[in-house]
């Protein structure tokens, strides 16, 4: 029997699937990928638990459930074992995940939601995941997990006020003091942080791809909206150059990037300044000033409720805009996929 992917989003669908694997063990044996998502409190924990217990050869598991308590997650995952599990995407309680992850050292890809409110530190701190390569999680949790694990790709999201400064402070400080060699880094950043590139260079100096997503918070409303670190193009270029193997840079901001949004000539000036090809006065810079490895820059910004997105690619001597699009605000998607 060929390997199969199962997607369940309702109680009826789960009941049907359980009936099949009860009556035919070969169906359960063939399942390699299970995705259970529910936006309503309708899925039966005992039924789902029995489904999990019967899937011995699962490699991918997604569990995104609404309204399940920490005790409910503990009941669901207790004693569940998958010998070959590589991917885990879930919004499960981190306390319940602690024991589950301990028994699944084969996990390569991990995506988790935020911790329970009120916790001083993530329960997953010091989790041993010797195969872990990719992690997507709130910044406060990433900083607890990455140390000691061979992580190469980090997507640190900001879900709570507690997380807002962690990507640029706690997370990057944790990476800087660890032996982790990050290749891809995506973080939500505080727009008022003017030394973000310096912190990144200390924490992950050899990254090849960097995705910066500005996150405005209510506490920033009094801050001058036009001020951004990347507007100081001289310092920004200097900071980027410290990332000596950087190949791709992506920036998402809620502030207009150019005087005329979407204007190719003005965007080209920004890109050329950032990459060190020209100085802030637009005079040509010597070849030694140019970033040695930066070849792709992705821009995403907003002006008057309109999203502007573009991609710039560089050959040996010049930058070219290869993609440009305009959409309504709210339509922007991540340029670095999970």
C-alpha positions in Angstrom: 0.0 0.0 0.0 1.3 3.5 -0.9 2.1 5.9 1.9 -0.7 8.3 2.7 -1.4 11.8 4.1 -4.5 12.2 6.3 -6.1 15.6 6.9 -8.9 15.8 9.6 -10.8 18.9 10.5 -14.0 17.6 12.1 -15.3 15.0 14.5 -17.1 13.1 11.7 -13.8 12.9 9.7 -11.9 11.6 12.8 -14.6 9.0 13.5 -14.5 7.8 9.9 -10.7 7.6 9.9 -10.7 5.7 13.2 -13.3 3.2 11.9 -11.0 2.5 8.9 -7.8 1.9 10.9 -9.7 -0.3 13.3 -11.0 -2.5 10.6 -7.8 -2.5 8.4 -4.4 -2.3 10.1 -2.8 -1.8 6.7 -4.4 1.6 6.5 -2.7 2.7 9.7 0.6 1.3 8.6 0.5 3.4 5.4 -0.1 6.7 7.1 3.0 8.8 7.2 1.6 12.3 7.6 -1.4 13.3 9.9 -2.8 16.8 10.1 -5.6 17.5 12.6 -6.9 21.0 12.8 -10.0 22.3 14.5 -11.3 25.8 15.1 -14.1 24.5 17.3 -14.2 22.6 20.6 -15.7 19.5 19.0 -12.9 17.0 18.7 -12.9 14.1 21.2 -9.5 13.7 22.9 -10.0 10.0 23.6 -10.9 9.4 20.0 -7.9 11.4 18.7 -5.7 9.6 21.2 -6.7 6.2 19.9 -6.0 7.4 16.3 -2.5 8.4 17.4 -1.9 5.1 19.2 -2.6 3.2 16.1 -0.3 5.1 13.8 3.1 3.5 14.4 5.0 4.8 11.4 4.1 8.5 11.4 6.7 10.9 10.2 4.7 14.2 10.1 2.3 15.3 12.8 0.3 18.5 12.9 -2.1 19.0 15.9 -3.7 22.5 16.0 -6.7 22.2 18.3 -9.0 24.9 19.8 -9.9 25.0 23.4 -7.8 22.1 24.7 -6.5 22.7 28.3 -3.0 21.8 29.5 -4.5 18.7 31.2 -6.2 17.8 27.9 -3.0 18.0 26.0 -1.3 15.9 28.7 -4.0 13.3 28.4 -3.7 13.3 24.6 0.0 12.9 24.3 0.9 10.8 27.3 2.7 7.6 26.3 2.3 8.3 22.5 5.4 7.2 20.6 6.4 7.5 17.0 9.8 5.9 16.1 10.3 8.0 12.9 8.7 11.3 13.7 10.5 14.2 11.9 8.0 17.0 11.8 5.8 18.4 14.6 3.6 21.4 14.2 1.3 22.0 17.2 -0.3 24.6 19.5 -0.1 22.1 22.4 0.8 23.2 25.9 4.6 23.3 26.3 4.4 21.5 29.6 2.6 18.6 27.9 5.2 18.7 25.0 8.1 18.4 27.4 7.8 14.6 27.9 6.6 14.0 24.3 9.6 15.7 22.8 11.9 13.9 25.1 10.8 10.6 23.6 11.1 11.9 20.0 14.7 12.8 19.4 14.2 12.3 15.7 12.3 15.6 15.3 13.9 17.7 12.6 11.2 20.4 12.0 9.4 21.9 15.0 6.7 24.6 15.0 5.0 25.5 18.3 2.6 28.2 19.6 3.1 30.4 22.7 3.5 29.3 26.3 0.8 29.4 28.8 0.4 32.9 30.3 2.2 33.6 33.5 5.2 31.3 33.0 8.6 32.8 33.8 10.4 30.5 31.4 9.5 28.0 28.7 9.0 24.4 30.0 10.9 23.2 26.9 14.1 24.8 28.1 17.1 22.4 27.6 15.0 20.1 25.5 17.4 17.6 23.8 16.7 17.4 20.1 19.8 16.2 18.4 18.3 16.1 14.9 16.5 19.5 15.1 17.2 21.7 12.1 14.3 24.1 11.8 12.3 25.8 14.6 9.4 28.2 14.4 8.2 29.5 17.7 7.7 32.6 19.9 11.0 34.3 20.5 10.9 33.6 24.3 10.6 29.9 23.6 13.2 29.8 20.8 15.8 31.2 23.1 15.1 28.3 25.5 15.3 25.6 22.9 18.1 26.4 20.4 21.1 26.1 22.8 22.7 22.7 22.5 20.7 21.6 19.5 21.9 21.7 15.8 19.5 24.3 14.6 20.1 25.9 11.2 16.9 27.8 10.5 15.1 29.9 13.1 11.7 31.7 12.7 11.1 33.6 15.9 7.7 35.2 16.1 6.3 37.8 18.4 2.9 36.8 19.9 2.8 38.7 23.1 4.0 41.9 24.7 6.5 39.8 26.6 8.1 38.8 23.3 8.4 42.2 21.7 12.0 42.9 22.7 13.2 39.3 23.0 14.1 38.8 19.3 16.7 41.6 19.5 17.8 41.0 23.1 17.2 37.7 24.8 17.0 35.5 21.7 20.1 37.0 20.0 22.0 37.0 23.2 21.2 33.4 23.7 22.4 32.6 20.2 25.5 34.6 20.6 26.5 32.6 23.7 25.7 29.2 22.2 27.4 26.9 19.7 24.4 27.0 17.3 25.3 27.8 13.7 22.3 29.5 12.2 21.9 29.6 8.4 18.5 31.1 8.1 17.0 33.6 10.6 13.5 35.2 10.6 12.6 37.4 13.5 9.9 40.0 14.4 11.7 43.1 15.4 11.1 46.3 17.4 11.2 49.2 14.9 13.0 51.3 17.5 15.9 49.0 17.7 18.8 50.7 15.9 21.5 48.1 16.6 19.6 45.1 15.4 22.2 44.2 12.7 25.0 44.4 15.2 23.2 42.0 17.5 22.5 39.6 14.7 26.1 39.7 13.5 27.2 38.7 17.0 24.6 35.9 17.3 24.6 34.5 13.8 27.5 35.9 11.8 27.3 33.3 9.0 23.6 33.4 8.1 22.8 33.2 4.4 19.2 34.4 4.6 17.8 37.1 7.0 14.1 38.0 7.2 13.2 41.1 9.4 9.6 41.8 10.1 8.8 45.0 12.0 6.1 44.7 14.6 4.5 47.9 15.8 3.2 47.8 19.4 0.9 50.2 21.2 3.8 51.4 23.3 5.6 52.6 20.2 2.8 55.0 19.0 4.6 58.0 20.5 7.7 57.1 18.6 8.3 59.1 15.4 6.9 56.7 12.7 9.4 57.8 10.1 12.5 56.8 12.1 13.9 53.4 11.2 17.4 51.9 11.4 17.5 51.1 7.7 17.0 54.8 6.8 20.5 55.4 8.0 21.8 53.7 4.8 25.5 54.1 5.7 25.1 52.3 9.1 22.7 49.8 7.6 25.2 48.9 4.8 28.0 48.6 7.4 25.8 46.3 9.5 24.9 44.1 6.6 28.5 43.8 5.6 29.3 42.2 9.0 27.1 39.3 7.8 29.8 38.0 5.6 27.9 35.2 4.0 24.5 36.9 3.7 22.9 36.0 0.3 19.2 37.1 0.8 17.8 39.9 2.9 14.1 40.5 3.4 12.5 43.5 5.2 8.9 44.0 6.0 8.0 47.5 7.3 4.8 49.5 7.9 6.6 52.7 6.9 7.0 53.9 3.3 10.4 52.9 1.9 10.6 55.5 -0.8 9.1 58.9 -1.4 7.1 57.6 -4.3 6.0 54.1 -3.3 6.8 51.4 -5.8 9.1 53.7 -7.8 11.8 51.5 -9.4 14.4 54.2 -9.6 14.0 55.2 -5.9 14.0 51.5 -4.7 17.1 51.0 -6.8 18.9 53.8 -4.9 17.9 52.2 -1.5 19.1 48.8 -2.6 22.4 50.1 -4.0 23.1 52.0 -0.8 22.3 49.0 1.4 24.6 46.8 -0.6 27.4 49.4 -0.6 27.5 50.1 -4.3 26.9 53.8 -3.7 27.3 56.2 -0.8 24.5 58.1 0.9 25.1 61.0 -1.5 24.6 58.5 -4.4 28.2 58.7 -5.5 29.7 55.4 -6.7 31.6 53.6 -4.0 34.8 51.6 -4.5 34.4 47.9 -5.2 35.8 47.1 -1.7 32.8 48.8 -0.2 30.3 46.4 -1.8 28.8 43.6 0.1 30.7 40.5 -1.1 27.8 37.9 -1.0 24.4 39.8 -1.0 22.5 38.9 -4.1 18.8 39.1 -3.3 16.8 41.8 -1.5 13.1 41.5 -0.9 11.1 44.6 0.1 7.7 44.8 1.6 6.2 48.1 2.8 2.9 49.9 3.2 1.8 53.4 2.2 -1.8 54.7 2.6 -3.2 51.2 3.1 -1.5 49.8 0.0 1.2 47.0 0.1 4.2 47.3 -2.1 6.4 44.2 -2.7 9.4 43.8 -4.8 12.4 41.6 -5.3 15.8 42.8 -6.4 18.5 40.4 -7.7 22.1 41.2 -8.4 24.4 39.9 -11.1 28.2 40.6 -11.1 27.8 44.3 -11.5 24.3 45.6 -11.0 20.9 45.2 -9.3 17.7 44.5 -11.2 14.1 44.5 -10.0 12.7 41.1 -11.1 9.4 41.1 -9.2 7.1 44.0 -8.3 3.5 43.8 -7.0 0.9 46.1 -5.4 -2.0 44.8 -3.2 -4.5 45.8 -0.6 -3.2 46.1 3.0 -3.3 42.7 4.7 -2.4 40.7 1.6 1.3 40.5 2.3 2.6 37.0 2.7 5.9 35.7 4.1 8.6 35.6 1.5 10.4 32.9 3.5 8.2 29.9 3.8 7.9 27.9 7.0 
